[in-house]
């Protein structure tokens, strides 16, 4: 193994779609929203318009369910030319409340891996999104006690990671980030000279996708097919062997 994994002292995990399911909640809510607007426009048009509004609004509302809800309301007003009714707006708000109340479903193997890592490494959660929502999900997840620190940021870029490392006095050589988003969890960390492992989820928000051309600039990229393989990569267990640039199996 060419990477000195014994140097790692701190392992940070993304939350949504790394520790627990999240994107499915948005996909289901988006389907309900599209159904609400089908009397006005076809599915493809509603879907593309909502996506554009979401991206435009990130700088104003940030990531998370509340920002998504405001984007749904704005989309509904625009696509109906103001004809959307108060009752239909209320349906969107109720849809958001159901999203916020969705149960936290841990991904397979997460709790076992955390229990094996606890005490051997400093464990962090580094996630982006709405502060109250993320804190609520972590509290309801049943795994909060495994973590030594929780960092909830407005966006996940190299500057945000650098500030976290500086605040906790962590060297990039001793840091490992694990997540499902190449754009948010992996590439910004690799840009700092730290290590990161991509564990893909079965679906990815379009805004988080990265081109193949971009990935060619990161030959050090490591991908695991599931979180259980992390122990083998760290040299702690003899699970499935992992090598650099393994093919991801969805």
C-alpha positions in Angstrom: 0.0 0.0 0.0 1.6 3.2 -1.1 -0.3 5.5 1.3 1.0 5.8 4.8 -2.3 5.1 6.5 -0.7 4.8 9.9 -0.3 8.7 9.8 -4.1 9.1 10.0 -5.3 10.4 13.4 -8.6 12.1 12.5 -11.3 10.6 10.3 -14.2 12.8 9.3 -17.5 11.7 7.8 -19.9 13.5 5.6 -23.5 13.1 7.0 -26.1 13.0 4.2 -25.9 9.9 2.1 -22.7 8.8 3.8 -24.0 8.2 7.3 -27.7 8.1 6.5 -30.1 8.3 3.6 -31.0 11.7 2.4 -31.2 12.2 -1.4 -34.1 9.8 -1.6 -36.1 12.2 0.6 -35.5 15.0 -1.9 -36.2 12.8 -4.9 -39.6 11.7 -3.4 -40.5 15.3 -2.5 -39.6 16.5 -5.9 -41.9 13.9 -7.5 -44.8 15.1 -5.3 -44.0 18.7 -6.2 -44.0 17.9 -9.9 -47.3 16.2 -9.6 -48.7 19.3 -8.1 -47.6 21.4 -11.1 -48.6 19.0 -13.8 -51.8 20.9 -14.6 -49.6 23.8 -15.6 -46.5 22.3 -17.3 -45.1 18.9 -18.3 -42.7 17.0 -15.9 -39.5 17.7 -17.8 -40.1 21.5 -17.8 -41.0 21.6 -14.1 -38.0 19.5 -13.2 -35.5 21.6 -15.2 -36.9 24.9 -13.9 -36.8 23.8 -10.3 -33.2 22.7 -10.7 -32.3 26.0 -12.2 -34.0 27.9 -9.4 -32.3 25.8 -6.7 -28.8 26.5 -8.1 -29.6 30.2 -8.4 -30.8 30.3 -4.8 -27.9 28.5 -3.2 -26.1 31.8 -2.6 -29.2 33.2 -0.8 -30.6 30.2 1.1 -27.8 27.7 1.1 -28.2 23.9 1.2 -31.0 21.9 2.9 -34.7 21.4 3.1 -35.6 25.0 3.9 -33.8 26.4 0.9 -35.3 23.7 -1.3 -38.8 24.6 0.0 -38.3 28.3 -0.9 -37.1 27.2 -4.3 -40.2 25.0 -4.8 -42.5 27.9 -3.8 -40.6 30.3 -6.2 -40.8 27.8 -9.0 -44.5 27.3 -8.4 -45.2 31.0 -8.6 -43.2 31.5 -11.7 -44.5 28.5 -13.6 -48.1 29.3 -12.8 -47.6 33.0 -13.5 -48.9 33.8 -10.0 -52.0 31.5 -10.3 -50.8 29.1 -7.7 -53.3 29.1 -4.9 -52.8 29.5 -1.2 -54.0 25.9 -0.7 -51.3 24.6 -3.2 -48.6 26.7 -1.4 -49.7 25.2 1.8 -49.3 21.7 0.3 -45.7 22.6 -0.5 -45.1 23.7 3.1 -46.6 20.5 4.4 -44.4 18.6 2.0 -41.4 20.3 3.5 -42.5 19.5 7.0 -42.8 15.8 6.1 -39.2 16.0 4.7 -38.0 17.4 8.0 -39.8 14.8 10.0 -38.5 11.9 7.9 -36.9 9.1 10.0 -33.1 9.0 10.0 -32.1 5.7 8.3 -28.5 4.8 8.8 -26.7 3.3 5.8 -25.6 -0.4 6.1 -22.4 -1.0 8.1 -22.1 2.6 9.4 -22.7 1.8 13.1 -20.4 -1.2 13.1 -17.6 0.8 11.4 -17.9 3.7 13.8 -17.8 1.3 16.8 -14.6 -0.2 15.5 -13.0 3.2 14.8 -14.0 4.8 18.1 -11.0 5.1 20.4 -8.5 4.5 17.7 -9.1 7.8 15.8 -10.6 11.2 16.5 -14.0 11.0 14.7 -15.6 14.1 13.1 -18.8 14.8 11.2 -18.3 17.5 8.6 -21.6 18.3 6.8 -23.3 21.2 5.1 -26.9 22.3 5.1 -29.4 23.8 7.5 -28.0 23.9 11.1 -31.2 22.9 12.9 -32.0 20.1 10.4 -28.5 18.6 10.6 -28.4 18.9 14.4 -31.8 17.2 14.6 -30.8 14.4 12.3 -27.6 13.7 14.2 -29.5 13.7 17.5 -32.1 11.3 16.2 -29.5 9.1 14.4 -28.3 7.3 17.6 -24.6 7.7 16.6 -23.8 11.2 17.9 -21.8 9.8 20.8 -19.3 8.2 18.4 -18.0 11.6 17.3 -15.5 13.9 19.0 -16.5 17.0 17.0 -19.4 18.1 14.7 -18.9 20.8 12.0 -21.9 22.1 10.1 -20.8 24.6 7.4 -22.6 26.6 4.8 -20.5 25.1 2.0 -17.8 22.5 1.7 -14.8 23.9 -0.2 -11.1 23.9 0.5 -11.2 27.1 2.5 -13.9 25.6 4.8 -11.9 22.4 5.4 -8.7 24.4 5.9 -10.4 26.5 8.6 -11.7 23.3 10.4 -8.2 21.7 10.3 -6.7 24.9 11.7 -9.3 25.3 14.4 -8.7 21.8 15.6 -5.0 21.9 15.1 -5.0 18.9 12.7 -2.3 18.4 10.1 -3.4 17.6 6.6 -1.1 14.6 6.7 -3.1 13.2 9.6 -6.6 13.8 8.2 -8.9 11.6 6.2 -12.4 12.6 4.9 -15.0 10.1 3.8 -18.1 11.0 1.8 -20.4 10.3 -1.2 -19.9 13.7 -3.0 -16.8 14.1 -5.1 -17.4 17.8 -5.4 -18.0 18.5 -1.7 -16.4 15.8 0.3 -13.4 14.6 -1.8 -11.8 17.0 -4.2 -11.6 20.0 -1.9 -9.8 17.8 0.7 -7.4 16.4 -1.9 -6.6 19.9 -2.9 -5.3 20.6 0.6 -2.9 17.6 0.4 -5.0 15.5 2.8 -6.6 12.2 2.0 -10.2 11.5 1.1 -12.2 8.4 0.2 -15.2 8.4 -2.0 -18.0 6.0 -1.0 -20.7 6.6 -3.6 -24.5 6.6 -3.0 -26.9 5.2 -5.5 -28.0 8.7 -6.6 -26.3 12.0 -6.7 -27.8 15.5 -7.0 -26.9 16.9 -10.4 -25.2 19.9 -8.8 -22.7 17.6 -7.0 -21.6 15.7 -10.1 -18.0 16.0 -11.4 -16.8 15.5 -15.0 -14.5 12.7 -16.0 -12.0 15.4 -17.2 -11.9 16.9 -13.7 -11.3 13.5 -12.1 -8.3 12.8 -14.4 -6.5 15.6 -12.4 -6.8 13.5 -9.2 -4.9 10.2 -9.7 -4.7 9.8 -5.9 -8.5 9.4 -5.7 -9.6 6.3 -3.8 -13.1 4.8 -4.1 -14.7 2.1 -2.0 -17.8 0.2 -3.0 -19.1 0.4 0.6 -18.1 1.7 4.0 -17.3 -1.8 5.4 -14.2 -1.8 3.2 -12.7 1.1 5.1 -11.3 -1.2 7.8 -9.3 -3.1 5.2 -8.0 0.1 3.6 -6.9 1.3 7.0 -5.1 -2.0 7.6 -7.3 -2.8 10.6 -9.1 -5.8 9.1 -8.6 -8.3 6.4 -11.8 -7.5 4.4 -11.9 -7.1 0.6 -8.6 -5.7 -0.7 -8.8 -2.2 -2.1 -6.3 -0.5 -4.4 -5.9 3.0 -5.8 -8.5 4.0 -8.4 -10.7 0.9 -7.8 -13.8 0.8 -10.0 -16.9 1.8 -8.2 -19.7 -0.7 -8.2 -23.0 1.0 -7.6 
